[in-house]
Amino acid sequence: MDNEIYLIHLDDYLSHIDGKLEMYDLLLELVRSVRKDLEAGEPSQAMRTLCAYEQQAHELYESWDISDAYAESGDPDDLAQLMEDELLPAWDEDEDTGTENDGGMADDMEDDGMNGETSAAAYLLRAVGQLNRVTANILEITKAMVVYENAIDRILNNGEMPENDCAD
């Protein structure tokens, strides 16, 4: 799962953000209510308030469909069903590059004639995935170039001459 890129449906993303905001608001309300109860000298009311907010927090947590196994283990494999429901892989490992002559995305569109079996959104998502893969490759090449450049600078700074016949 390391460094895998996924796309998320907008509705799921907004739901995650709304859930975080709701939990934050719930926490702030809890603190204010308990503080008010305690300042008024009502510890039993503070306990009732705590219990009510605990129930709300449990209900909110249940609405997120996070597996109990993940909550206990922290193992991302325990989120497999939730990830399958909410995330879209940016690309498949076996997927080709999608250029016009290699049987990629352009050929797929010609083969099915866009007869409605595959939506335009699916093709766009695949194109985005391919762009992500190309971008990741460019990033890796750039990182290697920086390493090579630093190694070359280090060699030249140590007074070593490049290994070729043209260097004097």
Secondary structure, 3 states (H helix, E strand, C coil): CCCCCEEECHHHHHHHHHHHHHHHHHHHHHHHHHHHHHHCCCHHHHHHHHHHHHHHHHHHHHHCCCCHHHHHHCCHHHHHHHHHHHEEECCCCCCCCCCCCCCCHHHHHHHHCCCCCCCHHHHHHHHHHHHHHHHHHHHHHHHHHHHHHHHHHHHHHCCCCCCCCCCC
